[in-house]
Amino acid sequence: MIQGLNRDGKLLAYHDRSDGGLLVTLLEMAFAAHAGLEIKLDWMIDEPVEALNALFSEELGR
């Protein structure tokens, strides 16, 4: 699937999130692209503690 998206030119960036969590993933991608970020977590998180858990979780994923 990832290779197909890349081949079709639809993949702008890719990073696994297991090393530092979602926040580190987003920051590394922004630094590499010389871009800023606007992160909105309210659609998936109800409590501030859940936001911190989501941003700093080091679970396997992409």
TIRO-2110 file (N, C-alpha, C; in Angstrom, 1 decimal):
// TIRO-2110
0.8, -1.2, 0.0, N, 1, A
0.0, 0.0, 0.0, CA, 1, A
0.9, 1.3, 0.0, C, 1, A
1.9, 1.3, 0.9, N, 2, A
2.7, 2.5, 1.0, CA, 2, A
3.5, 2.7, -0.3, C, 2, A
4.0, 1.6, -0.9, N, 3, A
4.8, 1.7, -2.1, CA, 3, A
3.9, 2.2, -3.3, C, 3, A
2.6, 1.8, -3.3, N, 4, A
1.7, 2.2, -4.3, CA, 4, A
1.4, 3.7, -4.2, C, 4, A
1.2, 4.2, -3.0, N, 5, A
1.0, 5.6, -2.8, CA, 5, A
2.2, 6.4, -3.2, C, 5, A
3.4, 5.9, -2.9, N, 6, A
4.6, 6.6, -3.3, CA, 6, A
4.7, 6.6, -4.8, C, 6, A
4.5, 5.5, -5.4, N, 7, A
4.6, 5.4, -6.9, CA, 7, A
3.6, 6.3, -7.6, C, 7, A
2.4, 6.5, -7.0, N, 8, A
1.4, 7.4, -7.6, CA, 8, A
1.6, 8.8, -7.3, C, 8, A
2.7, 9.1, -6.5, N, 9, A
2.9, 10.5, -6.2, CA, 9, A
2.0, 11.1, -5.2, C, 9, A
1.3, 10.3, -4.4, N, 10, A
0.4, 10.7, -3.4, CA, 10, A
0.9, 10.8, -2.0, C, 10, A
2.1, 10.3, -1.8, N, 11, A
2.8, 10.3, -0.5, CA, 11, A
3.8, 11.4, -0.5, C, 11, A
3.6, 12.4, 0.4, N, 12, A
4.5, 13.5, 0.5, CA, 12, A
5.6, 13.2, 1.6, C, 12, A
5.2, 12.5, 2.6, N, 13, A
6.1, 12.2, 3.7, CA, 13, A
5.7, 10.9, 4.4, C, 13, A
6.6, 10.2, 5.1, N, 14, A
6.3, 9.0, 5.8, CA, 14, A
7.2, 8.8, 6.9, C, 14, A
6.7, 8.4, 8.0, N, 15, A
7.6, 8.2, 9.2, CA, 15, A
6.9, 7.2, 10.1, C, 15, A
7.7, 6.3, 10.8, N, 16, A
7.0, 5.5, 11.8, CA, 16, A
6.9, 6.3, 13.1, C, 16, A
6.0, 6.0, 13.9, N, 17, A
5.8, 6.8, 15.1, CA, 17, A
6.2, 6.1, 16.3, C, 17, A
7.0, 5.0, 16.2, N, 18, A
7.4, 4.2, 17.3, CA, 18, A
8.5, 4.8, 18.1, C, 18, A
9.2, 5.8, 17.4, N, 19, A
10.4, 6.4, 18.0, CA, 19, A
10.1, 7.8, 18.5, C, 19, A
9.5, 7.9, 19.7, N, 20, A
9.3, 9.3, 20.2, CA, 20, A
7.8, 9.7, 20.2, C, 20, A
7.0, 8.9, 19.5, N, 21, A
5.5, 9.2, 19.5, CA, 21, A
5.1, 10.1, 18.4, C, 21, A
3.8, 10.4, 18.4, N, 22, A
3.2, 11.2, 17.3, CA, 22, A
3.9, 12.6, 17.2, C, 22, A
4.1, 13.3, 18.4, N, 23, A
4.7, 14.6, 18.3, CA, 23, A
6.0, 14.6, 17.7, C, 23, A
6.9, 13.7, 18.0, N, 24, A
8.2, 13.7, 17.4, CA, 24, A
8.1, 13.4, 15.9, C, 24, A
7.2, 12.5, 15.5, N, 25, A
7.0, 12.2, 14.1, CA, 25, A
6.6, 13.5, 13.4, C, 25, A
5.6, 14.2, 13.9, N, 26, A
5.2, 15.4, 13.2, CA, 26, A
6.3, 16.5, 13.2, C, 26, A
7.0, 16.6, 14.2, N, 27, A
8.1, 17.6, 14.2, CA, 27, A
9.2, 17.3, 13.2, C, 27, A
9.6, 16.0, 13.2, N, 28, A
10.6, 15.6, 12.2, CA, 28, A
10.2, 15.8, 10.8, C, 28, A
8.9, 15.5, 10.5, N, 29, A
8.4, 15.7, 9.2, CA, 29, A
8.4, 17.2, 8.8, C, 29, A
8.0, 18.1, 9.8, N, 30, A
7.9, 19.5, 9.6, CA, 30, A
9.3, 20.1, 9.4, C, 30, A
10.3, 19.6, 10.2, N, 31, A
11.6, 20.1, 10.0, CA, 31, A
12.2, 19.8, 8.6, C, 31, A
11.9, 18.5, 8.2, N, 32, A
12.4, 18.1, 6.9, CA, 32, A
11.8, 18.8, 5.8, C, 32, A
10.5, 19.2, 5.9, N, 33, A
9.8, 19.9, 4.9, CA, 33, A
9.9, 21.4, 5.0, C, 33, A
10.6, 21.9, 6.0, N, 34, A
10.7, 23.4, 6.3, CA, 34, A
9.3, 24.0, 6.4, C, 34, A
8.4, 23.3, 7.1, N, 35, A
7.0, 23.7, 7.2, CA, 35, A
6.6, 23.9, 8.7, C, 35, A
5.6, 24.6, 8.9, N, 36, A
5.0, 24.7, 10.2, CA, 36, A
3.9, 23.7, 10.4, C, 36, A
3.4, 23.7, 11.6, N, 37, A
2.3, 22.7, 11.9, CA, 37, A
1.1, 23.4, 12.6, C, 37, A
0.0, 22.9, 12.3, N, 38, A
-1.2, 23.2, 13.1, CA, 38, A
-1.8, 21.9, 13.5, C, 38, A
-1.7, 21.5, 14.8, N, 39, A
-2.1, 20.2, 15.2, CA, 39, A
-3.5, 20.3, 15.9, C, 39, A
-4.5, 19.6, 15.4, N, 40, A
-5.8, 19.6, 16.1, CA, 40, A
-6.1, 18.2, 16.5, C, 40, A
-6.2, 18.0, 17.8, N, 41, A
-6.5, 16.7, 18.3, CA, 41, A
-7.9, 16.6, 18.9, C, 41, A
-8.7, 17.7, 18.8, N, 42, A
-10.0, 17.7, 19.5, CA, 42, A
-11.0, 16.7, 18.8, C, 42, A
-10.8, 16.3, 17.6, N, 43, A
-11.7, 15.3, 16.9, CA, 43, A
-11.5, 13.9, 17.4, C, 43, A
-10.4, 13.6, 18.1, N, 44, A
-10.2, 12.3, 18.6, CA, 44, A
-9.9, 12.2, 20.1, C, 44, A
-9.8, 13.3, 20.8, N, 45, A
-9.5, 13.3, 22.2, CA, 45, A
-10.4, 14.2, 23.0, C, 45, A
-10.9, 13.7, 24.1, N, 46, A
-11.8, 14.4, 25.0, CA, 46, A
-11.1, 15.1, 26.1, C, 46, A
-10.0, 14.5, 26.6, N, 47, A
-9.4, 15.0, 27.9, CA, 47, A
-7.9, 15.4, 27.5, C, 47, A
-7.4, 16.5, 28.2, N, 48, A
-6.0, 16.9, 28.0, CA, 48, A
-5.0, 15.8, 28.2, C, 48, A
-5.3, 14.9, 29.2, N, 49, A
-4.4, 13.8, 29.5, CA, 49, A
-4.3, 12.9, 28.3, C, 49, A
-5.4, 12.6, 27.6, N, 50, A
-5.4, 11.8, 26.4, CA, 50, A
-4.6, 12.4, 25.3, C, 50, A
-4.6, 13.7, 25.2, N, 51, A
-3.8, 14.4, 24.2, CA, 51, A
-2.3, 14.2, 24.5, C, 51, A
-1.9, 14.3, 25.7, N, 52, A
-0.5, 14.0, 26.0, CA, 52, A
-0.1, 12.6, 25.7, C, 52, A
-1.0, 11.7, 26.1, N, 53, A
-0.8, 10.2, 25.8, CA, 53, A
-0.6, 10.0, 24.3, C, 53, A
-1.5, 10.6, 23.5, N, 54, A
-1.4, 10.4, 22.1, CA, 54, A
-0.2, 11.0, 21.5, C, 54, A
0.3, 12.2, 22.0, N, 55, A
1.4, 12.8, 21.4, CA, 55, A
2.7, 12.2, 21.8, C, 55, A
2.8, 11.6, 22.9, N, 56, A
4.1, 11.0, 23.4, CA, 56, A
4.1, 9.5, 23.5, C, 56, A
3.0, 8.8, 23.0, N, 57, A
3.0, 7.4, 23.0, CA, 57, A
4.0, 6.8, 22.0, C, 57, A
4.7, 5.8, 22.4, N, 58, A
5.7, 5.2, 21.5, CA, 58, A
5.2, 3.8, 21.0, C, 58, A
4.0, 3.7, 20.7, N, 59, A
3.5, 2.4, 20.2, CA, 59, A
3.9, 2.2, 18.7, C, 59, A
3.9, 1.0, 18.3, N, 60, A
4.2, 0.8, 16.9, CA, 60, A
3.1, 1.3, 16.0, C, 60, A
3.5, 1.9, 14.9, N, 61, A
2.5, 2.4, 14.0, CA, 61, A
3.2, 3.3, 12.9, C, 61, A
2.4, 3.9, 12.1, N, 62, A
2.9, 4.8, 11.0, CA, 62, A
1.9, 5.8, 10.8, C, 62, A
END
